[in-house]
C-alpha cells in the first residue's frame, strides 16, 4: 500500500495530468486536493486529447475511484460541463467512480465578477489571474461567509447564506466597480439545478480517503499548479490562492500527515510560467520562442502563451526541500531536442553574492542573475523514440543527472513525448 502525492515543482504546467494518468494504472483511488478550475491537466491517449480542469486525471481508468477533496473550490457549472463532455466522448463518469466532497466550497457568479473587476482595475499591479473566481472563493472560505456543496441539500439554508453574502458582494460590485448587482433569485435558480445533478456525487470525501488508506489501497494525490505558486511559499503576490505543496494533501484531502508515504516532484525539462512575476531564466529571444512553439506552451485553461526559459534548479530545489520530494518525474525532455546548447541555473547571484535559494523579497528576486551550467544539446529524434533509459543520448542523460544532483533527488521517470507510451519509468511507484 502506498499513498503517493504528485506535486509541481515550478510555476505549474509541468505535465502533471499525463503523469497522474500514467501512474493511476497502479492506484485504486486518485484524489485532487486543492485549487480550482484555474488549473488544467492535458491527457493524450492515442489520437485522443482530454483537457481536465476539476475532474481528477485518473478518470480515464474506469475502475478507479476519483475524488475531488474539500480543499478544492468548485464551480458547479464547470464541473457538470466537464462531466458531460467526458460522457459524450464515451468516458464513464458517474457517482460510482467520481465522488465530490460535500465540504468543498462553491464558486458563485459574484466571485467571478469580483475577480475580473479587480484584475481590470489593477492596471500595473495585475496578478495574472484567470478570472475564474478562485481567489474570491478562497477569501470567502477564510472569512467564513462561503457556501459549500453540501449546503445545496437544504436550499432554504443555502438561500439564507447566499443572501447574507450578497449584501456585501453587491455593495462592492456596485459601489466600487460600478457593476450591476447579482440577484438572489439568479443564484437560487442555479443552485436548484446544481443540487439536482450534483447531489448523487457528494460524500464525506475525507472519510472515503481515510477508509481507502485503512484498507491498504494505493491512493494517488493530484496537485494543481506548482510550489512557486503556493500562497505561503511561492513568489507572493504572484501566486495562486491555495497551497499546491505536499503539506496541503493532509488538509485538502483529509489524510493524516503520517499516512503520506512518498512525494514525486514534477519537473519540466525547462521552465515556464503564466501571468506576471519574476522569472530569472526567462528567454525573450528566438530560443524562448522555439521552446514555446515546440512545447505548445499555451495554457490549458486560458490559452494564454506561457513565458519560457532555461531550467531553474534553484526553484526545483526549493520544492524538493519544502515537500520532501524523493523522486523526480521529468517531462517534455523531447522539446529541447535540436537546441545546440542547454543551460541549467544552479544558483543565483544577488548583489555580488552567490545564493542557492529563492529570495523571499520579490524585489530581490527580481534582481537575481542566474548562475548557469552549460550542457551539450542532443539531436531531434534521439529522445522521442527512446524506449528505455539506455536508449537516451548521452547528452540527455548528463543533463538529467545534473538536474538531480543539483536539487537533491533521484530520477523516477522521464517523459519523452505527450502520449502515455512515451514515458521511461525508472522506479516502481506502487
N, C-alpha and C positions, 0 to 999 in steps of 0.2 A: 504494500500500500504506500502511495506517495501523494502528498499534496504539494503541487508544483505551481509556482507563480511565474508568469511571463511578463516582464517589465521592460518598457522602453527606456533606453539609457541616454537618449539625446533629447531632441525637441519634438519627439513623436514622429510618426510616419516612417518607422523603422521596418515595417513589414510584419507587424505582429499578427495580422489576420492570417497570412499564409502559414506562419509557424504554429499558431494555435490550431488551425485546421489540420495541419500535418500531425501534430502531437496528440490531437483529440482521438486519433485512432487507438491510442493506448489508454485513454481516460474513460471513466464511467460518467463523469459529470464535468461540464465546462461552465464556469461562473464569471460573469462580468461584475466587477466590484466597485467601480467609480466612473465618473464622467457622465456624459450625456450624448446626444446626437450631434455634438460638435466634433466627435471623433468618427473616423471612417476606416473600416478594415476591408481590404480588397482580397478576394479569393479567386484564384484561377484554377479551374479543374477542366483539363482537356480544352475544348473550344469554348467553354462557358466561363464567364466572369461575373462574380457576385460582389456587390458593394453593400456592406452591412454598416449600420450606424448604432443600433441598440441591441439587436439580436446577437448573442454570442457566436463566435466564429466556428463553433463546433456543430452548428445546426445542420450542416450537410451530411453529418453522420447520424442517420435516423435513429439508431438505437441508443444514442447518448442523451442524457438529460442536460438541457441548457437552462441556466438560471440567471436572471437579472437581479442583482442584490440591492439591498437597501441603500447602499452608498451611491447608487446611480440616480440621476434626476431624469424623469421620463416624460417626454412629450407624447401623450397617448395617440394623437393623430399620426405622428411619425411611426410609432411602434406598430399600429394597426396597418398603416400603409406598407410597412416593411414585411409584415406577416403576409398580407395579401399578395404582394409582389412575389414572394418566395413560393407561395402556394400555386400561383399562376404559372410558375416555371416548373412545377412538379415536385417541389421540395415539401416534405412532410413537416408541417408545423401545427401543433395542437397542444392543448393543456397536458397531454401525455409526455411531450418532450420539451416543452418550453414553460417554465414557471417564472413568475414575476413577484418580487417582494411587495407585500401589502404596505410595507413601511417606506417604500421608495417615494420620493417627493414628485409632485406633478408640476410640469411646466405649463403655465397658463398663458393665454393671449397677451396679458399685460406684461408678462416677463419679457416676451419678445419685443414688444413695443418699447419698453424701457431700455432694453439692450441696444436696439438700433438708435434710439434717440440720444442716448449718452455718447455712443461712438460718433454720431454725426456732429454732436455739439463739441466734442473734444478737440477737433481741429488738429493742432500739432501734437496733442497728447494722446493720440489714438493708441489703443492696446492691440488692435488687430483682431477683435472678437469676431466670431462667425455670425453674430446676431441671432443666435438660436434661443436666447433666453436662459442660457445655462447659468451665468453669473447671478442674475437676479433671483433665480430659483434657489440657488445655494444661499444667497443672502437671506431669503425668507425662511429657509430651513434654520439658519443660525439665529435669526431673530424671533423664532418660534411663532411665525404667522403663516407658515406654509401649509399646503394641503397635501395629504398623502393618498396614494392609490387606494388604500383600504378605506378611506373616507367616502369613496364612491358607493360603498354598500348602503350608506344611510344618506340619502340626498337632502334630507332636512338639515342634518348636521353639516353636510357639505355646503349648503346654501348659507348657513349662518357664518361659517368660517370664510367663505368667499366674500360675503357682504362686508365683513369686517376688514378684509384685506383691500377691497375696492375703495373703501373710504380714503385710505392713504394713497393707493396707486393712482386713482383718478385725480387727486389733488396734484400729484407730481406730473402726470401726463398733461393735464390742462394748464396748471399754474406755471410750471417750469418749462415745459417743452411745447406748449401750445397745440397739443393734440386732442382730438375728441375723446371723451371718456369711454370706458368699456362698460357695457351694460351687464347687470347681474343675470338677466334672463338669457343673454347670449352665452354666458358661462354655463348656466344650468342646462341649456339645450345641448351643449357639447357634453356636459357631464353625464346626462341621461344616456346618450349614445355610447359613451365610453364604458359606463357601468354595464350595459347590456352585453357588450362584446368582451370586455376585459375580465369581468368577474370570475369566469372559469379558470383563468390563468393565475389568479392571485393566491399567494400562500405565505406561510411563515418561512421565508427563504433561509433565514439563519438556522432554523431547526432542521431544515432539509439538508443543508450543507453539513451541519454537525452530525446528523444521522449517517450521512454517507461516509464521513471520516470515522465514526464509531464502528461502522460495518466494514472497515478496511478497504474501502473503494478508492480508486485513483481519481483525484479531483484536480482539474486544471483551472487556474485562476488567470483570467484575461484582463490585463490592464489596458487603459486607453491613454493616449498622449505619451509623454516621456518625463523623466525625472527633472529635466531643466524647465519643465512647465509646471512643476509642483508648486502649489501656492505657498508652502512653507520653505522649501529648499531650492526652488528654481530661481530664474532671473526676474525676480519681482520688480516692478508690477507686470512685466510682460509674461504672464503665466496664465494657466487655466484656473478654475475656481475649486479644484479638488486636489486630492493627493494621489498622483499616479505611482508613487513609490510602493515598495513591498510592505511597508508598515500599514498601509491602508487596507490590505487584504483582510486583516482581522476585523477591522471596524466595518468596512463596506460589505463584507460577505458574512460576517458573524462566526468566523473560525477562531478558536482560541489560538493566540500567537504561537504557543509551543507546538501546535499541530502543523505549522507550515514547515515542510521538510527541505525544500530546495527552491532557489530563485535563479531563473535563467534571464540573462540580460540580452535584449535585442540590440544589435549594433548594425546600422547601415555602414557599408564599406567606405562611405564618405559622410558628409554632414549636410543636413538640410534643415530649414525651419520656415514656418509660415508666419506672417504677421511681423510686427515690429520687435525691436530689441537688439542688443549687441550680438554680434556673430563674428568672432575673431578670425575664423578661417574662411570667411566668405570670399568667393571668387566672382568678381564683377567683370569677367573677361570672357574670351571665347571658350576657355576650358570650362568655366562655370556654365555657360550656355550649352556646351556639348553634354555635360553631365545631366543637366535638366532635360534635354531633349531625349537622350538615350534612356535615361531612367524614368521618363514620363512623369516628371516631378510636378504634378498638379494635384491639388487637394481633392481627396475622395468626396468630402462633404461640400466644399465650396467651389472647386475647380480653379482656385487661385494658383498661380505659378509659385513654386517654392524657391526660396533662396538656397543656393547650393555652394558647397565649399569642400575643402580637404577634410579628412577625418581628424577630429579633435579628440585625442586620447585624454586630455585633461577633463573634459566633460564626461567622458565614459568612466574615467577613474572615479569621479565624484559619485556616480551612480553605483558603481561596484562597492564603494565603501559604505554608502548610505543604506543600500538594500541587502548587503551580504550576498552579492552575486558570486556564484562559483563557476558557472559555465556561461559562455557567450554563444549566441546564435548570430552569426554574421550574415547579413543579407545584401543582395544586389552587388556581389563581387563582380559579376559579369559586366556591369555598367562601366567599370573602369578599364575594361579591355580596350586596347588600342591607344591608350594615352602613353606617351613615351616615358614620362616620369610621374611618380606618385609621391605624395607627401603625407606625413602624419605629424600633427602638432603634439609633441611630447611634454611641453611645458610652455609657460608664458614668460614674457619679460615685462616688468612693470617698474617704471622709473629706474631703470638700470639694474634691477634685481630680478633674478630668476625665481619663479614661483611654480609650484606644481598643483595648484588648486584654483578653483573658480572664486574670484573675489566676491564678497557679499555686497560690496558697494557697486551699484550699477555704473556710477561714474568711473570707478577704477576699471571695471570690466570692459567698459567702452574704450579704454585706453591701452589695454594689454596688446602686446605684439606676440604672435605665436612663434615658438621655437620649433623649427621643423627638423625631422629626419627625412631624407630623401631615399626613394627606392626605385629600382628599375621597373618599368612597366612590363606588361605582357600582351601578347598579340590577341586581337579579336578572334574568337572561335576556340581559343585554347581553354577557356573556362567554361563556357556554356555547355560544351559537350562532355565535360568531365563526369565520369560515372562514379568515381571514388576519389579519396584524398590523394592517393598516389598519382592519379592522372592529372592533378593540377600542375600547372607550370611551376618551376622552382621559384620564380619571382613572386608569384601569388602566395606561395607557402611562406616565403620570407616575410612578406608584407603582413600576413595573418599572425605569424609568430611574434613580430614586433609589436603588434597591437596587444596581444595577450600579455606579453612581457611588460609593456608599459602600464597596463591597467591592473594587473594582478589577478587575472582569471584565466581559465582554460577554455580551449575551443570545444564547443558542444556540437554544433552543426554549421554548415556553410551552405548558403543558398546561391545557386549559380544561374538562376532564371526564375520566372514567375510561377511556373507550374509546380505542383506537388512533387513530380518526379525529378525535378531539377534541384535536388537537395542532397547534400552529402552529410549523413548523420554519423558522428564520431563517437557518441556516447549513448548509453541506454538511459532514457529519461523515466520510464516507468518499469 
